[in-house]
């Protein structure tokens, strides 16, 4: 328990202020936590979230001092609270039906943040100026010690797949017809696999195990109410902005991998020289380049490289740029999301096709998840993910369909993309 005198805390927070106080006050304390997700699991707040970037920073956050549900409002809030981070994101297609409890756009300024990196661990408390020191201490006292997470998989049963395998073959054949390819040279089809558990699903314990299997990926968890969550361990960066410096990537084109290093290297070289997969990746890189031309300069595209995952490998081209001074995160999200890696090309036509023909609502699957602040913003593409609704778990995977795609091999690609979490579910 933290022992803090209320009057001393008031002086520490406000003692140096003169005249008008700012609307919000933030304080921070050094802490020691072994498991960020274990700490998050112990807390009882309705709004709970987790974010891990590629550089190893881990953030748990609780509560919602501010909740933004429109991209157009973000810039004004950032101007008012320039030191704060707003966590959340947007769905794949904000014009389509959304999951219950998950709005099409949501960014939260949390009341509590736990930030961990290799060198430091800090607990941040954000409150309105009108709150007294006693109320702040009450907030601290409400926090619980971390719990030890253990993933013990319930019994899961596959109850539905949308689309079914026969329907998948029909969809792939449809979008690879000559006329369809002229209108949309790439469409990213996806599959929802619904599993029913025989008992409660500990989503945070599942995420911890999943994250340990892919430690170099992003990781996220979003929950707005008990027993509902969206989480994943995606490999793909939508963009990272540091001031006016932008980093993004074209991650598209997938091949097999192997536990044997020699075989994995051989498969990687095969992927690097595969015409169909290079063609698919270049679609994405070209689209990102075109999207950035009006808002940045010095756009650089690095040579093609491999990104290794547990059961597969991806082609990737890293892209950097210097943003024009007035480019906002709203501009970037609107221009870059969704990329052809998760939607298709042209984007609007591909999204219209998916809205008409895909037999499920994507919701936050293939959305943009991350955080926004004035100094830095970072977003991943929400793939390799799952949506938990009480004892039901929906697992998502997608595949880019271009000229030369074959329905059966693309179905097998979905299997490989789902293999890591399916292994954790014992299905």
C-alpha positions in Angstrom: 0.0 0.0 0.0 1.3 3.5 -0.9 1.4 5.8 2.2 1.0 9.4 1.1 -0.1 12.4 3.1 -3.0 14.1 1.3 -1.7 17.7 1.9 1.8 16.8 0.7 0.3 15.2 -2.4 -1.7 18.4 -3.1 1.4 20.5 -2.7 3.4 18.1 -5.0 0.8 18.4 -7.7 -0.2 22.0 -7.5 2.5 23.7 -5.4 4.4 25.2 -8.4 1.3 26.4 -10.2 0.4 30.0 -10.4 -2.8 31.6 -11.4 -5.0 29.3 -13.4 -4.6 25.6 -13.1 -4.7 23.3 -16.1 -7.8 21.2 -16.6 -5.9 17.9 -16.1 -3.2 16.8 -13.7 -0.9 13.8 -14.0 1.4 12.3 -11.5 3.7 9.3 -11.8 5.3 6.8 -9.4 8.1 4.2 -10.0 6.8 0.7 -9.6 7.9 -2.9 -9.9 5.8 -5.3 -11.9 6.8 -8.8 -13.1 3.9 -9.4 -15.5 2.1 -6.5 -17.2 -0.7 -8.7 -18.3 -0.9 -10.3 -14.8 -1.3 -6.8 -13.3 -4.0 -5.9 -15.8 -5.9 -9.1 -15.1 -6.0 -8.2 -11.4 -7.8 -4.9 -12.0 -11.5 -4.5 -12.1 -12.1 -1.4 -14.3 -14.6 -1.7 -17.1 -12.2 -0.1 -19.7 -9.0 -2.1 -19.9 -6.4 -2.2 -22.5 -2.9 -3.4 -23.3 -0.4 -2.3 -25.9 3.1 -3.6 -26.8 5.2 -2.2 -29.6 8.0 -3.7 -31.5 10.6 -2.0 -29.4 9.4 -3.7 -26.3 7.4 -1.0 -24.5 4.4 -2.5 -22.7 1.5 -0.4 -21.6 -1.5 -1.4 -19.5 -4.3 1.2 -19.1 -7.5 1.5 -17.1 -10.5 3.8 -17.1 -11.6 6.5 -19.6 -11.3 10.1 -18.6 -12.0 11.0 -22.2 -13.6 8.8 -24.9 -13.3 9.9 -28.5 -15.6 8.3 -31.1 -14.8 10.4 -34.2 -11.5 10.8 -36.0 -12.4 14.4 -36.7 -12.3 15.2 -33.0 -8.8 13.9 -32.3 -6.7 17.0 -33.3 -8.6 19.3 -31.0 -8.1 16.9 -28.0 -4.4 16.6 -28.8 -4.1 20.4 -28.8 -5.8 20.6 -25.4 -3.8 17.7 -23.9 -0.4 17.7 -25.7 1.4 15.4 -23.2 -1.2 12.6 -23.2 -1.7 9.4 -25.2 -5.0 8.4 -26.6 -5.3 4.6 -27.0 -7.6 2.7 -29.3 -8.2 2.7 -33.0 -10.8 2.3 -35.8 -12.5 -0.6 -37.4 -11.8 -2.1 -40.8 -14.8 -0.3 -42.4 -16.6 2.3 -40.3 -19.6 2.3 -42.6 -20.5 -1.4 -41.9 -22.3 -3.0 -38.9 -20.1 -3.2 -35.8 -19.6 -5.7 -33.0 -21.8 -5.0 -29.9 -19.8 -3.0 -27.3 -17.1 -1.9 -29.9 -17.8 1.4 -31.7 -16.5 2.1 -35.1 -13.9 4.5 -33.7 -12.7 4.7 -30.1 -9.8 6.5 -28.5 -9.4 6.7 -24.8 -7.4 8.9 -22.5 -7.1 6.5 -19.6 -7.2 7.4 -15.9 -4.3 5.0 -15.2 -1.3 3.9 -17.3 1.3 1.4 -16.4 4.3 1.8 -18.7 7.1 -0.7 -18.8 10.3 -0.9 -20.8 13.7 -2.5 -20.3 14.9 0.3 -18.0 12.0 1.8 -16.2 8.5 1.1 -14.9 6.1 3.9 -14.1 2.5 4.2 -12.9 0.7 7.3 -14.2 -2.4 8.7 -12.7 -4.4 11.2 -14.8 -7.2 13.1 -13.1 -9.2 16.3 -13.4 -7.9 19.3 -11.4 -11.2 19.3 -9.4 -10.3 16.0 -7.8 -8.8 16.2 -4.3 -5.7 14.5 -3.1 -7.9 12.1 -1.1 -9.7 11.0 -4.3 -6.3 10.4 -5.9 -5.2 8.3 -3.0 -8.5 6.4 -3.2 -7.7 5.6 -6.9 -4.2 4.3 -5.9 -5.7 2.2 -3.1 -8.2 0.6 -5.5 -5.3 -0.9 -7.6 -4.6 -4.6 -6.9 -1.4 -6.6 -6.9 -0.7 -8.5 -10.0 -1.9 -12.1 -10.4 -0.1 -15.0 -11.9 -1.7 -15.9 -15.3 -1.9 -19.6 -16.3 -3.4 -20.5 -19.6 -5.4 -23.7 -19.1 -7.3 -24.2 -22.3 -11.0 -25.0 -22.0 -12.4 -27.5 -24.4 -13.1 -25.7 -27.6 -15.4 -26.9 -30.4 -15.5 -25.4 -33.9 -19.1 -24.4 -34.4 -19.0 -22.4 -37.6 -16.7 -21.0 -40.3 -17.6 -18.0 -42.5 -17.1 -18.6 -45.3 -17.2 -22.4 -45.4 -14.6 -24.0 -47.5 -16.9 -24.5 -50.5 -18.0 -20.9 -50.3 -14.4 -19.8 -50.1 -13.6 -21.6 -53.3 -16.6 -19.9 -55.0 -15.4 -16.4 -53.7 -11.8 -17.0 -54.9 -13.0 -18.2 -58.3 -15.3 -15.1 -58.5 -12.6 -12.5 -57.8 -10.0 -14.2 -60.1 -12.3 -14.0 -63.2 -10.8 -11.8 -65.9 -13.5 -9.1 -65.7 -13.3 -9.0 -61.9 -9.5 -8.6 -62.0 -9.8 -5.7 -64.3 -12.1 -3.9 -61.8 -10.2 -5.1 -58.7 -6.7 -6.6 -59.3 -6.5 -7.5 -55.6 -9.2 -8.5 -53.0 -8.3 -9.7 -49.5 -10.8 -12.3 -48.5 -11.0 -13.4 -44.9 -12.4 -16.2 -42.7 -14.0 -16.1 -39.3 -13.7 -19.4 -37.3 -16.0 -19.5 -34.3 -15.1 -21.7 -31.4 -17.4 -22.4 -28.4 -15.7 -23.1 -25.0 -17.1 -25.2 -22.3 -16.1 -22.7 -19.6 -14.8 -19.1 -19.1 -12.1 -18.0 -21.5 -9.2 -16.2 -19.8 -8.3 -14.0 -22.7 -5.4 -12.3 -21.0 -3.8 -15.6 -20.1 -4.3 -16.7 -23.7 -2.8 -13.5 -25.0 0.3 -13.9 -22.7 1.0 -17.3 -24.1 0.4 -16.2 -27.7 2.7 -13.1 -27.2 5.5 -15.3 -25.9 5.4 -17.3 -29.1 5.8 -14.2 -31.2 7.8 -11.8 -29.0 8.9 -9.5 -31.9 5.3 -8.7 -33.0 3.0 -6.1 -31.7 0.4 -7.2 -29.1 -2.8 -5.5 -28.0 -5.9 -6.1 -25.9 -9.1 -4.0 -25.9 -12.1 -4.5 -23.5 -15.0 -2.2 -22.9 -17.0 -4.5 -20.7 -16.5 -7.8 -18.7 -16.3 -11.0 -20.8 -15.9 -9.2 -24.1 -12.5 -8.4 -25.6 -10.5 -8.1 -28.8 -6.8 -9.1 -28.8 -4.0 -10.2 -31.0 -0.3 -10.5 -31.8 0.0 -8.9 -35.3 3.2 -8.7 -37.3 2.2 -5.7 -39.4 2.9 -2.0 -38.8 0.3 0.4 -40.2 2.6 3.4 -39.3 4.7 4.9 -36.6 5.2 8.7 -36.4 7.9 10.3 -34.4 7.4 14.1 -34.8 7.4 14.5 -38.6 9.3 11.2 -39.3 7.1 8.4 -40.6 7.8 4.7 -40.8 5.4 2.3 -42.5 5.6 -0.9 -44.5 4.1 -3.1 -47.2 3.6 -6.5 -45.6 2.0 -8.8 -48.1 2.8 -12.1 -49.8 3.0 -15.2 -47.7 4.9 -18.5 -47.9 5.6 -21.5 -45.8 8.1 -21.9 -43.1 9.8 -24.7 -41.2 11.4 -25.4 -37.8 14.5 -26.6 -39.7 16.8 -23.6 -40.4 18.0 -24.9 -43.8 14.5 -25.7 -45.0 13.2 -22.3 -43.7 15.9 -20.5 -45.6 15.2 -22.4 -48.7 11.5 -21.6 -48.5 12.3 -18.0 -47.8 14.4 -17.7 -51.0 11.5 -19.4 -52.9 9.1 -16.7 -51.6 11.5 -13.9 -52.4 11.6 -15.0 -56.0 7.9 -15.9 -56.4 6.2 -13.7 -59.0 2.7 -13.9 -57.7 3.7 -12.9 -54.1 6.0 -10.2 -55.3 3.2 -8.8 -57.4 0.9 -8.9 -54.4 3.4 -7.0 -52.2 4.1 -4.4 -54.9 0.4 -3.6 -55.0 0.6 -2.6 -51.4 3.9 -0.7 -51.6 2.7 1.3 -54.6 -0.6 2.2 -52.9 1.2 3.4 -49.8 3.6 5.5 -51.9 0.7 7.1 -53.7 -1.1 7.8 -50.5 1.9 9.6 -49.0 2.8 11.7 -52.0 0.4 14.5 -51.1 1.4 14.7 -47.4 5.1 14.0 -47.2 8.4 14.2 -49.0 11.6 12.1 -49.2 9.7 8.8 -49.5 12.1 5.9 -49.4 11.2 2.2 -50.1 13.7 -0.3 -48.9 14.5 -3.6 -50.8 12.3 -6.6 -50.3 13.0 -8.6 -47.2 11.5 -11.5 -45.2 9.5 -11.4 -42.0 9.5 -14.7 -40.2 6.6 -16.0 -38.2 6.1 -19.3 -36.5 4.3 -21.1 -39.3 4.9 -18.8 -42.3 7.0 -16.1 -43.8 6.0 -12.7 -45.3 7.4 -10.4 -47.9 8.0 -6.9 -46.6 9.1 -3.5 -47.9 9.9 -0.9 -45.3 8.9 2.6 -46.2 9.9 5.9 -44.6 9.0 9.5 -45.3 9.1 13.1 -43.8 5.7 14.4 -43.3 4.6 17.9 -44.3 4.3 20.2 -41.2 0.5 20.2 -41.1 -0.1 16.5 -41.7 -2.2 15.1 -38.8 -2.8 11.5 -37.6 -6.3 11.8 -38.8 -4.9 12.5 -42.3 -2.6 9.4 -42.0 -5.3 7.1 -40.7 -7.7 8.2 -43.4 -5.1 7.9 -46.2 -3.4 4.6 -45.2 -6.1 2.6 -43.6 -7.1 0.0 -44.7 -4.1 -0.8 -46.9 -4.4 -3.2 -49.9 -2.7 -5.8 -47.6 -6.1 -6.2 -45.8 -8.7 -4.8 -48.2 -7.5 -4.9 -51.8 -7.1 -2.5 -54.7 -8.6 -0.1 -55.5 -9.5 0.2 -51.9 -13.1 1.6 -52.2 -14.1 -1.0 -54.8 -12.5 -3.8 -52.8 -14.4 -2.7 -49.6 -17.6 -2.5 -51.5 -17.1 -6.1 -52.8 -16.4 -7.4 -49.3 -19.4 -5.6 -47.9 -21.6 -7.3 -50.4 -20.1 -10.8 -50.5 -18.2 -11.5 -47.3 -20.5 -13.5 -45.0 -19.5 -11.9 -41.7 -18.9 -8.5 -40.2 -15.2 -7.8 -39.8 -15.7 -5.3 -37.0 -12.2 -4.5 -35.6 -10.6 -7.4 -37.5 -8.1 -5.8 -39.9 -8.7 -2.4 -38.2 -6.0 0.0 -37.0 -5.1 -0.4 -33.3 -2.5 1.7 -31.4 -2.2 5.2 -29.8 -2.0 8.8 -30.8 -0.1 11.7 -29.1 1.4 14.9 -30.3 5.0 13.6 -30.1 4.5 10.0 -31.3 1.8 7.8 -32.7 2.1 4.0 -33.4 -0.5 1.7 -35.1 -0.6 -1.9 -36.0 -2.9 -3.6 -38.4 -5.2 -5.8 -36.3 -4.6 -9.2 -37.9 -3.6 -12.5 -36.1 -6.4 -11.7 -33.7 -9.4 -13.0 -31.9 -12.7 -11.6 -30.6 -14.0 -13.0 -27.3 -17.7 -12.8 -26.5 -18.3 -14.7 -23.2 -17.5 -18.3 -23.9 -17.2 -17.8 -27.7 -14.0 -17.0 -29.5 -13.8 -15.9 -33.1 -10.4 -16.3 -34.8 -9.7 -14.3 -38.0 -7.4 -14.8 -41.0 -7.2 -13.4 -44.4 -5.5 -13.9 -47.8 -4.8 -11.6 -50.7 -6.4 -12.8 -53.9 -4.7 -11.7 -57.1 -4.2 -13.1 -60.6 -2.8 -16.6 -60.2 -4.3 -17.3 -56.8 -5.7 -20.8 -56.3 -8.5 -21.4 -53.8 -7.1 -24.5 -52.1 -3.6 -23.0 -51.6 -5.2 -19.8 -50.2 -7.3 -21.9 -47.8 -4.2 -23.6 -46.6 -2.6 -20.2 -46.1 -5.5 -19.3 -43.8 -4.7 -22.5 -41.8 -1.1 -21.5 -41.4 -2.0 -18.0 -40.3 -4.4 -19.5 -37.6 -2.1 -22.3 -36.6 -0.4 -20.6 -33.6 -3.6 -19.7 -31.8 -5.3 -22.9 -32.8 -2.4 -24.7 -31.1 -3.0 -22.8 -27.9 -6.7 -23.8 -28.2 -5.8 -27.4 -28.8 -8.0 -27.5 -31.9 
